[in-house]
Every structure is written in C-alpha cells, then in structure tokens.
Amino acid sequence: MTRAICIHGHFYQPPRFDPWLEDVLPEGSAAPDHDWNARICRECYTPMAHARRLDGSGLLIEALNAYAWVSFNFGPTLLAWMERHAPDTYQRILAADNASRHRLGYGNALAQVYHHAIMPLAPRLDKELEVAWAIQDFQHRFGRAPQGMWLAETAVDLDTLDVLAAAGIQFTILAPRQAKAVRLPGEAEFHPVDEGSLPVHQPYLVQTPGGHSISVFFYHGPVSQAVAFERLLQNGEAFWQRLTAGLEAGLRAIATDGESYGHHFPFGEMALAYVIEQARNGRDGVELTNFAAYLAAHPPTAEALIHENSSWSCVHGVERWRSHCGCTTGEHPDWDQEWRRPLRRALNYLKYYVDDHYFSAMARLGAHPGSILKEYGRVLCGAEDLEGLLRRHGIADPKDQVQAARLLAMQRCSLASFASCAWFFDDLARIEPLNGLTWARRALDLLAATGGPDVEAGMVRILADAHANRPGAGSGADLWEHEVTPRRPKMEELALYLSLDGGIHSGARATWPGLELHVAGHEHDTVQIHYSWPRTLERGTLALTALTLARTTPHRHRLALSRILETQSEESLFQESLQQAMRLGAVLGPFDLGQRRFETNILFLAPGLAWAWITQAIAMTGERVLALRELLAANPEIRALIERRAEAQAVRLTHGLPAQEQALVDLVSRARELGLQCAWWEAQNRILEHPQRGRMQEVCQHLSIRATA
C-alpha cells in the first residue's frame, strides 16, 4: 500500500504596501534590509529556492529548488511584491510548480484567499471576492486553475467551504482539531472525533449547505507542531525519522508557516533538503507527493463534519480576531486585547457604507456592480488592463472611468483592511493594526471622492472604544488622528523624490506602482509636475513653488527619502575614496590604528584602498594588508560596504565562467586576507548549477563546493 508524505508550507507576510504608492516603504526594524518582506525573502524564500545539501565532508553538492518537492501556497500580495523586488526567486517558485506538474501530474502550488481575511467573520460577498480574486491571481501567475486553496489561519465555516466549492476549488487543509465527527466507509452514522482520535491519513468529503461538496485534508498535528515550535529542523535525520515514524499506509501531511524554513529557524531549509533527498531515493518505501496528486489517486471514501468558526491558531475558534480571548503573540502576557472588538466594529461599519455606496454608484454608470467587482482581481494581478476591464463592462466615458476606478479601488482598500494580522498580535498600536487602518483611511477617502456619505466621525467614535496597551499610545481615535491620517501622502512631499540632488530638473521622474510623477517644466520659481494614479485613472498637473518644496517636511516618507539619500551619499563617498586610493596608494606611507594624526584620512581612504587591492588595481605590502585588515575589523560599517561589493562582484564573475575562474579565485582569496565575512551564497548557487562545474576545481575548492555533482 502507498506510504506517502506531503510537506506543506504556508508562505505569507502581512500586507506592507502603502495604499497610495502600492509599494513597501523602508521599515527600520528590518535593517539591514529595506523592509521585512526583503529580510524574510533573504532568510527564507530565496534559500528555499536554493536549498543546500552537503556531503559528509561539508562540501556543497546541490542547491535544489525545494518548492518543486513540497506543497506550498503564497499570499497573492506577497507574490506581487516578489515579482517586482525578487524576480529570480519569483520565477523559481513558478518553475517549481511546473516541475511538479511534470513529475506528478498535478502542481504543488495552492491558491490562498486574497487578503488573508478570517473567512468565517466575513459576509458572503467578501468571501466570494477573496476567493475570486485569489483564483484570478493564481491563474495569471501559474498558468492553470488551482485545485486547492489555503484559508487564512485555516479559519473555516460551512459557508466558506460552500464558496470554495462553488468556485471550483476541490480541497482545502485544516487542523485536526477542526474535525467534529467522521463517517468511515461502511458506517451508517457519524461518530465524534478529536485531534487525538482522528485518522489523518486520508482525505474526507464535507457537504456544504449550498449543495456542494469539497475534500478536506487534516494535517498531522504532532509533527507539524514539532516543526513549528520544537526545533525539529535542527537536524535533517531527526526530521525524517519523525515524519515517517509509525507511517504504515496512506498519507502523512504536515503544515506549518513556510517561514519556519530559514526565517524562524536559520538553515531550516537544509533540513528540508535532506528529507527531500531521502524521499527522492525512496528510503523506507516512502514517497513524496502533493495534495492534488494524492486526491486524484485516492478520492475520499470517508466523510467529515467540521467545527464551524474554528482555526489552527486560536483554541477558542476565531475569537482571536474579534475579542479578548487570551490568545496572543507578544512579549506582554499582562496586556489585554479588548481593542480587537471595536477595531472590527469600526471596519465593519465602514464596509457597510462602502458596499451600499458601491452598488448604487456603479449601477448608475451602467455596469453590473457584482460582475465587474469579481473580475477586478484580473486588474490587480496584471492579467487585464483597468481601462480594458471598464470598457468591456460598458464604461467608456473618461469621467465615468475615473469614477468606476475609484469605486473599485475603494472596495479593494476596504477589503485589505481586514487582513488577519491586524488582530493577531498584542496591541492596537503595533504596525499591523495601523496598516489595516491605513487601508481603511484610503477607502474612506475614496468613499468621499465618489460622492458617498461622510462616515468618518461615526467610525472614529467606534475607534475611541479601542485602547492601546502601549503607554501613551491612547485610543484608536488618537491613533487615527496622529498615526494613520498623517500617512496620506502630500504631493509636495512626494515631489521631494524628484529633487534628491538638491534641485528639480525638467524630465525628472519618480515612479511607484501606484503613482507616477513627471516634471514637465519650470516657470520662474514654480515647478509643473504631471501626476498619474494608475489605480484610479486620475491625471493632472500640479504647480509647486520652490518655497513650498523648501518648507515641506516629510512625514511617513522621511525614512524612505533618507535611505535614498544615504545610498547616493555612500556611493559618492566610495567613488571619491577609490579615486584617492588609486592616486595615493603607491605613495602612501605606513599606517596603523595607533597613528591618530592619520586616522581620519585613513578611514576615508579605507574603502577605496580595500576595494582597489581586492580587485588588484593596486599593490600593497603584507604589512599594509594586515593594518588594513585591523582597520576594517574596527569599523564594521566600512567592512560591510566592501563585503557587499565583493559579493556582487563574485556574482558578476560567475557570468563569465569558466574563463573568469582565476579572477573569482583571486577575489575570494583577497577578501579573506582582509578578514571579510562575505556571503558567497549567490555565486555558489550559480556555480552549483553551472554545466562545466567539474572543470572548475580551484574555484570550487575556494567556495567549499564539491566539483563533481
């Protein structure tokens, strides 16, 4: 009989996009990375696409694409970010699904409800939109219809399952404690089960109130818990033993946050790579599969009843997202979460007026409100042009198109405010609730802009009942006034992106997915700026005076602007240092850290000297190399700058292999002589996949790679 394992990773990040610019602004807490998406991508998503295997002597022998071997889902908003900011990793994820389709006949990828909303707490319309947009996003990215869909926090009720089944989704995944009763083949009645007595080796059929049915897989609780919370990923062999222990027949599936593999547990993807290799080799007669392939080969013969309004991360059902239930993730167990209820009430209040206004206003434009809204997901993922969607639904007049685009964006922003993370943690003043409220701020503005009712005062009254735990943060109303509303970008603030070199010039541009700025020209002390908002089709020209720009103090964009300025300044200083090093390197006298009268000048020259020597542009005595090594060790910011450049140069050299092998060997050797701690990760990946790897013995030795595959 079949003995199969399925490892599922749920990959998702809270939506970090600015609702106006539609991109992620810098997050200081994620340093040294730009933001938390970038940091977790570096620590997890990209390593999963290049999961390393080592031989017995510690040499790298393979960087496999783990996504091709495990079941996975990615949040659509995360994939949208990745497509723009981590395209190589994004492409490997898509390729992995295609590879699994060729191997198993069915792809590894599952869809995920679009905004990670808690579905049992959403009205039917919102459930249908979350599912419809998720399917459209998935089809556009993976080139096929999804068989399965991941529910946020596995939160479920029968109405949600009915929406999934009606949309053509064949299965979903739940926690074992979400099963209420089962009826096995040959049994006349359902009998109660709990997470300890539920047979989880098979899929179950669940009947829905709308006359549909859907298959449900219940993951193996103990092993999933061990991966997520018991540090099982510290050892690949232990991981394999725990996965397969006691598996006699059927399927053993586990499910965890995908971030376990590298972010929560560094190098967790290597333990996963070990398990994948054991399964690829058929160890213990166990095969590695995915849910869709297993379901096709083993249709459900048993039925299940579920606990409605249940989830995998709240023992109280779905109370974590609407009440002070005691479930929290944070460092303050004495804090309460009474703020959860008024936060949800406030957002529900806004959504009521958004829906009411949307349907009446869109109908006046001549389009079917429900149909165009359900197809709007095609625009969000880039499968269809917004103006094309509007014309297809009979809205051709430019003014009407702007109105319709605003109405659709209003609905999207209101839905985005319900992402589950706004309630998940321990305080209203955290970034996640504030981000949710920021999406609500944008929705409220669009409600007003399209002629809807002014309901802000009513919403703020509800928020006044929500109180933050953080001392001095105040109520939800205070946060709305002092933290959320000031996030609205002002055009003069955004125009500063056009003047980072101290002046605004004709033709200067600043572009985000949600906004485009273009300097059209100057008239005396006034700058003409063309702007375009792609999501709402609003376009125009704004005249700003030099005095206005000079007096502008950025609010939320201060960090973003400072990061750009720092990057420009760093590059400028580096180039100047390099030029001086090239000019003075040959005549510079001895130096060391004890020579205080030279220290300032030497610190300025250090980046240029280090880089010029690493790239063999200048020669230095061994004594000077040692002194430079000590100087870099004492100045970690300078050392980090050179490390980043060395890593990037190594990648560039791999494009010319094997001809550039000696240059790469010299780069690595000299970097080590200077005590640099470079992460040669990307260069190693490229060498591991190089068709002539066996001919490059020396570079493989320097980068700890086994030359033969």
Secondary structure, 3 states (H helix, E strand, C coil): CCEEEEEEEEECCCCCCCCCCCCCCCCHHHCCCCCHHHHHHHHHHHHHHCEEEECCCCCEEEEECHHHCCEEEECHHHHHHHHHHCHHHHHHHHHHHHHHHHHHCCCCEEEECCCCECHHHCCHHHHHHHHHHHHHHHHHHHCCCCCEEECHHHCECHHHHHHHHHCCCCEEEECHHHEEEEECCCCCCCEECCCCCCCCCCCEEEECCCCCEEEEEECCHHHHHHHHHCCHHHCHHHHHHHHHCCCCCEEEEEEEEHHHECCCECCHHHHHHHHHHHHHCCHHHCEECCHHHHHHHCCCCEEEEECCCECCCCCCCCHHHCCCCCCCECCCCCCCCCCHHHHHHHHHHHHHHHHHHHHHHHHHCCCCHHHHHHCCHHHHHCCCCHHHHHHHCCCCCHHHHHHHHHHHHHHHHHHHCCECHHHHECCCCCHHHHHHHHHHHHHHHHHHHCCCCCCHHHHHHHHCCCECCCCCCCEHHHHHHHHHHHHCCCHHHHHHHHCCCCCCCCCCEEEECCEEEEEEEEECCEEEEEEEECCCCEEEEEEEEHHHHHHCCCCCCHHHHHHHHHHHHHHHHHHHHHHHHHHHCCCCCCCCCCCHHHHHHHHHHHHHHHHHHHCCCCCCCHHHHHHHHHHHHHCHHHHHHHHHHHHHHHHHHHCCCCCCHHHHHHHHHHHHHCCCCCCCHHHHHHHHCCCCHHHCHHHHHHCCECCCC
